């Protein structure tokens, strides 16, 4: 019975303790990921963007 109580205590403690903040590298990595697509699209010509979109649509609808 003591083992079940210890397990229950640990589970409640893990569920209710505040989580650690993300590291600076994680935060900066996410920022870069959010901005990357916009920056890439700004560098491409309309024809290049259209070709990329065409290939992506073909890949989505292709049968495996």
C-alpha positions, -999 to +999 in steps of 0.1 A: +000+000+000+029+024+007+041+020-029+007+031-042+007+062-020+042+071-031+032+067-067+001+088-062+021+115-044+047+116-073+020+118-099+002+146-082+034+165-076+045+162-113+010+173-124+008+204-102+044+217-102+051+246-126+070+236-156+104+250-165+107+279-188+120+271-223+157+278-228+169+308-248+179+285-277+144+271-279+128+305-279+152+318-306+148+287-326+111+291-327+114+328-337+136+318-366+112+291-377+083+315-376+101+341-397+119+318-421+090+311-445+082+347-449+118+356-455+122+328-481+090+338-499+101+374-501+133+363-519+115+342-545+100+355-578+062+349-584+071+322-609+093+304-584+066+305-557+041+292-582+063+263-591+069+254-555+032+255-548+025+234-579+049+207-567+036+208-532+000+203-544+011+174-566+028+158-537-002+162-515-025+145-540-001+118-552-009+083-542+016+066-520 
